Amino acid sequence: MRFVIVGYGRVGARTARVLSEEGHDVFVVENDEQKVERAEKAGFEVVEGDGSNEAVLVRADIEHADAVGGLTGDPNVNFAACMIGKEFGCRAVMRISEDYREEIYEQYAEDVDEVIYPERLGAAGAKTALLGGNFNALGDLTERLQLSTVTVPADAPVVGKRITEVDLGPKARIYAHSHNREEMTIPLPGTEIQAGDQLALIIDLDGVDEVKTALLGEAAEAS
């Protein structure tokens, strides 16, 4: 698949790397010279310019892209990039701050395919640390899906495995990872899980016990 990533900051760079490692074609759009240089050194095809400008996105081959991610720190740029992407038939994913009022979020959510709040991942990790324990349900996403976080104990069967080697079956997915108490981010496929790491999961409610066992082994009984 082909993706256009607008913004090569913390979120955009990580997302671009994950997509690239999974074999996808990634174009980066960035107007900051230093970030442009970093993206080019990382091996990405980069178009320097304003991601809210249609001509710039056309130079990034948005006409043939499957999806566009507006991942800068400026929601106006992100929204404009997504709207242009939609005109070209792309799936559109927009980053905003969770500080936005609900009505602003709803306005964006009606027009794009997905709205993401990277800051919430860090908050989820903080809540887990405060609650204690290995496995914490943070809330229900839908009637069938639960958002949970796991702190990996030293004797867990997943310690030493790469993210891609962890088989949770069809009822769960790892979507974020944190090491050494850092902020949670999207994990690279080759990320190795270590004791004390935190994993954020989306789990089908029917599979919670099964997922606990797969991740924690015997420690699941005490969590």
Secondary structure, 3 states (H helix, E strand, C coil): CEEEEECCCHHHHHHHHHHHHCCCEEEEEECCHHHHHHHHHCCCEEEECCCCCHHHHHHCCHHHCCEEEECCCCHHHHHHHHHHHHHCCCEEEEECCCCCCHHHHHHHHHHCCEEECHHHHHHHHHHHHHHCCCEEEEEECCCCEEEEEEECCCCCCCCCCEHHHCCCHHHEEEEEEECCCCCCECCCCCCECCCCCEEEEEEEHHHHHHHHHHHHHHHHHHC
